[in-house]
């Protein structure tokens, strides 16, 4: 679901320590402290040097930078007062219309995290979820999003005003840069998310990292430097369970749900081939298949999906695929996001158990008869598809 914009007026005296600012929440972007008198936010009031700074800084400029670039303090204040500029953090501004053009949670978090980074003078890199969004690593949302910055030094975390500063050491080879901003790499980010949020969030991040090319040995090497840190054993569990064969966070969550049934560890990407046709399934447990159905299967690329045909044709082909698979005396369960995340998980677990046990009663669990129909060689790897959000697109927007 796309994030929406809803105005929320700043109440005088709400927080005397901070100026009017833009507050980013989990589902929508609120703005506060700016009137809306029709002043354009695109280029009005900005000189070329300020625009250049914003183009190189993810659409952001600090008060100090704007004044140093030739704007007067009064001009900056007027842009904020009119609503043309919004203050994301104290003394960190962006164009209101640019903020309103950011329609996804990831885009909004990228802007919020970069603004937080500009407020911290000490040397640091983006980490945890903040690094994941910059690296385009598919992850689950945080229950309460904050900006994560990691600084070299003693181990520990300080949280203030929605910024988590992690005083954690890291070797330089674990860091990289995205559009000039330092971030921790994929392997370290996946394990940081594991330490912060536990097994489920961590496995989604680790599966995504492996899908983007990280190896299990690389995860283990990063973990070796954190062997005595909190949640070390959970990192071990995630590294042991992570797989590049999960094609999406939804498939990872489906795997966790199926493993929780208590009937064993499912096989990922189980394939069958006959009569010139080959089909691959997300998970197999005995003679029962489990498929995760995401909306991306039927949405076109312009809507963030992968379908290259109309939805009706995609669904018709999927029916033929399911008929092909069940013709081998296999049962099948299908799940969506509502089944693997949120209040519907327990209902889905009960349904999957019923369907699995029904398959066992009808067909048993042995699959040796399917050996002649197994494809030769591994499944062809699909090209990783980055999340459908713009990365630092202010320059294109303002052009």
Residue, then its C-alpha position, 0 to 999 in steps of 0.5 A: x500500500x502506498x503511503x499517503x500524505x496528511x497535514x498535521x499542524x504544529x501546535x505552539x509549545x508542543x516541544x519547545x526544544x525543537x522547531x517545526x519539523x517533518x515527522x515520518x511515521x510508519x504508514x504515512x508522512x506528516x508535515x507540520x509547522x508550514x503554512x500553505x500560501x501557494x508559494x512554489x517549492x520547486x525552485x522558487x527562492x533558491x539560487x543555483x548553488x543551493x540547488x546544486x547542494x540539494x542535488x548532491x545531498x538527496x534533496x536536502x540542505x542545511x541552514x548553514x549551507x544555504x547561508x554560505x551559498x548566498x541566501x540570507x537567513x531571512x530568505x531561509x526563514x521565509x521559505x520555511x514560513x511559507x511552506x515552500x521548504x520543510x524542516x525535517x530536522x532542526x536546520x535541515x530543509x527540503x522542498x515541500x513538493x519534493x517530500x509530497x512526491x515520495x510515495x513509498x515508505x522506503x523513499x520517506x525513510x531514506x530522506x528522514x535518515x539522511x536528514x538525521x545524518x546531517x545533524x550528527x557531526x561525529x563520523x558515522x555510517x548509516x546502518x541497520x534499516x537505514x543502510x538497508x533502504x540505501x542499499x535497496x535490500x528488501x526488508x520488513x518494516x521496523x515496528x517503530x522506524x528510527x534513523x540508525x547511525x553506527x559510529x566506531x567506538x565502544x559497543x552500545x546504543x544511544x537513542x534520542x529524538x528518533x535517532x539510534x546511534x550505535x557505538x559499535x566497531x566495524x572494519x573498513x571493509x564492511x563499509x561502502x558508499x551510496x551516492x557519497x554517503x557511508x553505509x555498512x554493507x549487505x552482510x553487516x546490515x543483515x546481521x545488525x537487523x538480526x541483532x536489533x529485531x530478532x530471527x524473523x526480521x533477520x532471516x528476511x534480511x539475510x535471505x535478501x542479502x544472499x539473493x543479492x550475492x552475499x554468501x553464507x561464508x561472508x555472513x559468518x565472517x562478519x559474525x565472527x567479529x561480533x561473537x560476544x555481542x548480544x543475540x549472537x546465537x540468533x545470528x548463528x541461527x539466521x546464518x544457518x537458515x538463510x538461503x538465496x532460493x527465497x525470491x522475496x520476503x514473503x517467501x521467507x515468511x512462508x518458510x518460517x510458517x511452514x517450519x513452524x508446523x513441526x513436520x520438518x524442514x521444507x525443500x526450497x524451489x522444488x522442480x518437476x519436468x514433464x512433457x516439455x514443461x518445467x515448474x518450480x515451487x516455493x516449498x515442498x514438505x512431503x508430497x505437499x507444496x506451499x506457494x506464496x502469492x504476491x501482488x507483484x505476480x499480476x501487476x505490471x512493471x509500471x505498478x511495481x510488479x513483474x507481470x509482462x502480460x495482462x492479469x487474466x493471462x497470468x492467472x490462466x497460466x498459473x491455473x495450468x501450472x497448478x493443474x500440472x503439479x497436482x497431476x503428480x498426486x501432490x497437494x498444494x497450499x497457497x498463501x498471501x501477505x495476510x497469511x504470513x504477516x499480522x493477525x492472520x498467521x495463526x489462521x493460516x497455520x491451522x489451515x496449512x496443517x489441515x491441508x498438509x495432513x489431508x495430503x498425507x492421508x491421500x498420497x503419503x509423504x514419499x516422493x521417490x516416484x517423482x525422481x524421474x521427473x526432477x529437472x536436471x540441474x538447479x533452477x535458473x536464477x532470476x535476476x534480482x529485482x530492486x525495490x520499486x522506489x526512487x533513490x535520491x531522485x531530487x535532481x530529476x524532480x527539480x529539473 
